[in-house]
């Protein structure tokens, strides 16, 4: 009987060790999921900000185009404003597209983690 008790106490110690290891892994995974969620939220906020900036630049471009159409006398400076706004719009669009790609990648990674 003494041998059986010793073996069962060893099994108990092994199981306690496994439980402790699994608990620490669970805590680490929960921390990673929280960090990934925070990163996804940050990326979504950045994408929203980029979209708003893109809309503002598009509105500036439209305003500059309207100024060119309505004011023939001021055509030279307005044309420069329009071209600058178009360049800023294209730059913002490229930036937003890159942000969107990164965000999509992070969302995919988060979905894989959650599965």
FIDRENVEX-301553 format. One record per residue (C-alpha): x, y, z; residue in one letter. Coordinates in steps of 0.1 Angstrom, whole numbers, plus 5000, padded with zeros to 4 digits. Example, Ala and Ser with C-alpha at 12.3 -4.5 7.8 and 13.67 -1.06 7.14 Angstrom:
2
<site><u>5123</u><v>4955</v><w>5078</w><residuo>A</residuo></site>
<site><u>5137</u><v>4989</v><w>5071</w><residuo>S</residuo></site>
! end
This chain:
115
<site><u>5000</u><v>5000</v><w>5000</w><residuo>X</residuo></site>
<site><u>5028</u><v>5024</v><w>5006</w><residuo>X</residuo></site>
<site><u>5040</u><v>5021</v><w>4970</w><residuo>X</residuo></site>
<site><u>5005</u><v>5028</v><w>4957</w><residuo>X</residuo></site>
<site><u>5003</u><v>5059</v><w>4979</w><residuo>X</residuo></site>
<site><u>5037</u><v>5071</v><w>4967</w><residuo>X</residuo></site>
<site><u>5028</u><v>5066</v><w>4931</w><residuo>X</residuo></site>
<site><u>4995</u><v>5084</v><w>4935</w><residuo>X</residuo></site>
<site><u>5012</u><v>5114</v><w>4951</w><residuo>X</residuo></site>
<site><u>5037</u><v>5115</v><w>4922</w><residuo>X</residuo></site>
<site><u>5008</u><v>5114</v><w>4898</w><residuo>X</residuo></site>
<site><u>4992</u><v>5142</v><w>4918</w><residuo>X</residuo></site>
<site><u>5023</u><v>5163</v><w>4916</w><residuo>X</residuo></site>
<site><u>5026</u><v>5157</v><w>4879</w><residuo>X</residuo></site>
<site><u>4990</u><v>5167</v><w>4874</w><residuo>X</residuo></site>
<site><u>4994</u><v>5198</v><w>4895</w><residuo>X</residuo></site>
<site><u>5025</u><v>5207</v><w>4874</w><residuo>X</residuo></site>
<site><u>5005</u><v>5202</v><w>4842</w><residuo>X</residuo></site>
<site><u>4976</u><v>5223</v><w>4855</w><residuo>X</residuo></site>
<site><u>5000</u><v>5251</v><w>4865</w><residuo>X</residuo></site>
<site><u>5016</u><v>5250</v><w>4830</w><residuo>X</residuo></site>
<site><u>4983</u><v>5250</v><w>4813</w><residuo>X</residuo></site>
<site><u>4971</u><v>5279</v><w>4834</w><residuo>X</residuo></site>
<site><u>5002</u><v>5299</v><w>4826</w><residuo>X</residuo></site>
<site><u>4997</u><v>5291</v><w>4789</w><residuo>X</residuo></site>
<site><u>4961</u><v>5302</v><w>4790</w><residuo>X</residuo></site>
<site><u>4971</u><v>5335</v><w>4807</w><residuo>X</residuo></site>
<site><u>4997</u><v>5341</v><w>4780</w><residuo>X</residuo></site>
<site><u>4972</u><v>5333</v><w>4752</w><residuo>X</residuo></site>
<site><u>4946</u><v>5356</v><w>4767</w><residuo>X</residuo></site>
<site><u>4972</u><v>5384</v><w>4769</w><residuo>X</residuo></site>
<site><u>4981</u><v>5378</v><w>4733</w><residuo>X</residuo></site>
<site><u>4945</u><v>5379</v><w>4722</w><residuo>X</residuo></site>
<site><u>4940</u><v>5412</v><w>4741</w><residuo>X</residuo></site>
<site><u>4970</u><v>5427</v><w>4725</w><residuo>X</residuo></site>
<site><u>4959</u><v>5415</v><w>4691</w><residuo>X</residuo></site>
<site><u>4924</u><v>5430</v><w>4697</w><residuo>X</residuo></site>
<site><u>4940</u><v>5463</v><w>4708</w><residuo>X</residuo></site>
<site><u>4962</u><v>5463</v><w>4677</w><residuo>X</residuo></site>
<site><u>4931</u><v>5456</v><w>4655</w><residuo>X</residuo></site>
<site><u>4912</u><v>5485</v><w>4672</w><residuo>X</residuo></site>
<site><u>4942</u><v>5508</v><w>4667</w><residuo>X</residuo></site>
<site><u>4945</u><v>5498</v><w>4631</w><residuo>X</residuo></site>
<site><u>4907</u><v>5503</v><w>4626</w><residuo>X</residuo></site>
<site><u>4910</u><v>5538</v><w>4642</w><residuo>X</residuo></site>
<site><u>4940</u><v>5546</v><w>4619</w><residuo>X</residuo></site>
<site><u>4920</u><v>5534</v><w>4589</w><residuo>X</residuo></site>
<site><u>4891</u><v>5556</v><w>4599</w><residuo>X</residuo></site>
<site><u>4914</u><v>5586</v><w>4603</w><residuo>X</residuo></site>
<site><u>4929</u><v>5579</v><w>4569</w><residuo>X</residuo></site>
<site><u>4895</u><v>5577</v><w>4554</w><residuo>X</residuo></site>
<site><u>4885</u><v>5610</v><w>4569</w><residuo>X</residuo></site>
<site><u>4917</u><v>5626</v><w>4557</w><residuo>X</residuo></site>
<site><u>4910</u><v>5611</v><w>4522</w><residuo>X</residuo></site>
<site><u>4875</u><v>5626</v><w>4522</w><residuo>X</residuo></site>
<site><u>4889</u><v>5660</v><w>4533</w><residuo>X</residuo></site>
<site><u>4915</u><v>5660</v><w>4505</w><residuo>X</residuo></site>
<site><u>4888</u><v>5649</v><w>4480</w><residuo>X</residuo></site>
<site><u>4866</u><v>5678</v><w>4492</w><residuo>X</residuo></site>
<site><u>4895</u><v>5702</v><w>4488</w><residuo>X</residuo></site>
<site><u>4901</u><v>5688</v><w>4453</w><residuo>X</residuo></site>
<site><u>4864</u><v>5693</v><w>4444</w><residuo>X</residuo></site>
<site><u>4866</u><v>5729</v><w>4458</w><residuo>X</residuo></site>
<site><u>4897</u><v>5737</v><w>4438</w><residuo>X</residuo></site>
<site><u>4880</u><v>5723</v><w>4407</w><residuo>X</residuo></site>
<site><u>4849</u><v>5744</v><w>4413</w><residuo>X</residuo></site>
<site><u>4871</u><v>5774</v><w>4418</w><residuo>X</residuo></site>
<site><u>4887</u><v>5768</v><w>4384</w><residuo>X</residuo></site>
<site><u>4854</u><v>5764</v><w>4367</w><residuo>X</residuo></site>
<site><u>4838</u><v>5796</v><w>4382</w><residuo>X</residuo></site>
<site><u>4867</u><v>5820</v><w>4383</w><residuo>X</residuo></site>
<site><u>4885</u><v>5823</v><w>4350</w><residuo>X</residuo></site>
<site><u>4905</u><v>5852</v><w>4362</w><residuo>X</residuo></site>
<site><u>4919</u><v>5832</v><w>4391</w><residuo>X</residuo></site>
<site><u>4925</u><v>5802</v><w>4369</w><residuo>X</residuo></site>
<site><u>4963</u><v>5800</v><w>4374</w><residuo>X</residuo></site>
<site><u>4965</u><v>5799</v><w>4412</w><residuo>X</residuo></site>
<site><u>4934</u><v>5777</v><w>4414</w><residuo>X</residuo></site>
<site><u>4948</u><v>5752</v><w>4389</w><residuo>X</residuo></site>
<site><u>4979</u><v>5749</v><w>4411</w><residuo>X</residuo></site>
<site><u>4957</u><v>5744</v><w>4441</w><residuo>X</residuo></site>
<site><u>4937</u><v>5717</v><w>4422</w><residuo>X</residuo></site>
<site><u>4969</u><v>5699</v><w>4412</w><residuo>X</residuo></site>
<site><u>4982</u><v>5700</v><w>4447</w><residuo>X</residuo></site>
<site><u>4950</u><v>5687</v><w>4461</w><residuo>X</residuo></site>
<site><u>4949</u><v>5659</v><w>4435</w><residuo>X</residuo></site>
<site><u>4985</u><v>5650</v><w>4444</w><residuo>X</residuo></site>
<site><u>4976</u><v>5650</v><w>4481</w><residuo>X</residuo></site>
<site><u>4945</u><v>5629</v><w>4473</w><residuo>X</residuo></site>
<site><u>4966</u><v>5603</v><w>4455</w><residuo>X</residuo></site>
<site><u>4992</u><v>5602</v><w>4483</w><residuo>X</residuo></site>
<site><u>4964</u><v>5598</v><w>4509</w><residuo>X</residuo></site>
<site><u>4948</u><v>5571</v><w>4488</w><residuo>X</residuo></site>
<site><u>4981</u><v>5552</v><w>4486</w><residuo>X</residuo></site>
<site><u>4986</u><v>5556</v><w>4524</w><residuo>X</residuo></site>
<site><u>4950</u><v>5545</v><w>4531</w><residuo>X</residuo></site>
<site><u>4954</u><v>5514</v><w>4509</w><residuo>X</residuo></site>
<site><u>4986</u><v>5504</v><w>4526</w><residuo>X</residuo></site>
<site><u>4969</u><v>5509</v><w>4560</w><residuo>X</residuo></site>
<site><u>4940</u><v>5488</v><w>4549</w><residuo>X</residuo></site>
<site><u>4962</u><v>5460</v><w>4537</w><residuo>X</residuo></site>
<site><u>4980</u><v>5459</v><w>4571</w><residuo>X</residuo></site>
<site><u>4947</u><v>5460</v><w>4589</w><residuo>X</residuo></site>
<site><u>4933</u><v>5432</v><w>4568</w><residuo>X</residuo></site>
<site><u>4964</u><v>5411</v><w>4576</w><residuo>X</residuo></site>
<site><u>4961</u><v>5418</v><w>4614</w><residuo>X</residuo></site>
<site><u>4924</u><v>5409</v><w>4613</w><residuo>X</residuo></site>
<site><u>4932</u><v>5376</v><w>4595</w><residuo>X</residuo></site>
<site><u>4958</u><v>5368</v><w>4622</w><residuo>X</residuo></site>
<site><u>4934</u><v>5376</v><w>4650</w><residuo>X</residuo></site>
<site><u>4907</u><v>5354</v><w>4634</w><residuo>X</residuo></site>
<site><u>4933</u><v>5326</v><w>4632</w><residuo>X</residuo></site>
<site><u>4942</u><v>5331</v><w>4669</w><residuo>X</residuo></site>
<site><u>4905</u><v>5330</v><w>4679</w><residuo>X</residuo></site>
<site><u>4899</u><v>5297</v><w>4660</w><residuo>X</residuo></site>
! end
